[in-house]
Amino acid sequence: MALVLHVGQENKNGFKGLIAAEYAGVEVKLAENFEMGVTNKSPEFLKMNPLGKVPVLETPDGPVFESNAIARYVARLKADNQLYGSSLIDYAHVEQWMDFSAMEIDANISRWVYPRLGYMQYIPLAEEGAVAALKRALDALNIHLASNTYLVGHSVTLADIVMICNLYYGFKLIMTKSFTSEFPHVERYFWTVANQPKIKKFLVDFKQAESVPAVQSAKKPAQAKESAKPKAKAEPKKEAPKPKAEAAEEEEAPKPKPKNPLDLLPPSKMILDDWKRLYSNTKSNFREVAIKGFWDMYDPEGYSLWFCDYKYNDENTVSFVTLNKVSGFLQRMDLARKYAFGKMLIIGNEPPYKVKGLWLFRGPEIPKFVMDECYDMELYDWKKADISDEEQKERVNQMIEDHEPFEGEALLDAKCFK
Ligand SMILES: N[C@@H](CCC(=O)N[C@@H](CS)C(=O)NCC(=O)O)C(=O)O
């Protein structure tokens, strides 16, 4: 019998077991036609978990409830995985961070967000206590992550899976950028790990909360449960007819998207796509063809060149993690494809690797929407290239052409954003 997980869509507690299964190479199926508030109150479900809460994992040896227990069970099904680290002390630390994540992070995020969303009674003093306790926990986590990429060891463990799932609701529902910026290592950790493909697969397309939700009046339990469930993407549901005013609001013609200010800049003689094509098509004589072509096209009025330097190179101790970090950055820059070209060099023969880059942006400054929306930007120091300085101009050339050695060192890799 396959393992079957009973849970609604987009439930972070359900994700724990599903992500652990991805890492361990275990097959877990989702129960079909699960309906939150209905299926989990049925007599069959209550036999598996008398509390009627999800998730529940059905196994050949009986059901398991509590999401951390489910994740542990799934992780232990395959002996040869790294989810518990590689020593007894790693194992203890994985357990330590899982407990910390449940008691210090999840519990306090829940005590902050659920009363605001109307699922629990809102008591201002209780909220104050929850936020203070959460900050204390995040501070401790931030200190640990200042010198660690992952919670335990050098790869994702069960501790990271549980921590990311718990932080996910915080980032998504209530912890705004101005709140999390006090904990820069937690931010970097969260976005880096959440973007690992096996995790990102579940935490699809979500953005950090832009504001703390206003306090809503308490909901009746059924109502609370239904809307607590983030909306399923693929399953359109039959809905009760909407009140007229609400329906009219939804039917209003979509507002035109505001223009990107970069589209309003005076036209430039430099056509970014022409440069990208030249870069991609030049297979030999790169200096004479592509680099020369670049400077022939370059328009310092319409574009600017920027050097970037990763602030936390000491953390780049594992080559593939460093490469993934840079790939993640380039993926997240997708929003700027029309307005940017970039080269990222991963430098050094051995760890810690240095990460440096060169970016060409439309306009005289780094576009504001890139700064605002691409979290990675603040992980780098940025300096505008002064191309009247021959040395800086040559550095630009070398970065474009992946010149080796670069500043006296071999390249581990070079990645291009085009
Ligand atoms: N500690 C439990 C929490 C389970 C839980 O609270 N589940 C919620 C959805 S995330 C639920 O099923 N609520 C339904 C109810 O309270 O009746 C776990 O980690 O699995």
The ligand as an ORCA input file, in Angstrom:
! r2SCAN-3c Opt
* xyz 0 1
  N       0.461     20.163     15.416
  C      -0.323     19.754     14.287
  C      -1.230     20.880     13.862
  C      -2.329     20.397     12.984
  C      -3.330     21.486     12.700
  O      -3.555     22.411     13.495
  N      -3.996     21.348     11.559
  C      -4.994     22.298     11.186
  C      -4.762     22.737      9.747
  S      -3.141     23.394      9.531
  C      -6.340     21.598     11.224
  O      -6.467     20.470     10.780
  N      -7.358     22.256     11.765
  C      -8.661     21.704     11.796
  C      -9.281     21.762     13.148
  O      -8.703     22.427     14.048
  O     -10.323     21.172     13.297
  C       0.594     19.300     13.146
  O       1.714     19.827     13.047
  O       0.199     18.422     12.360
*
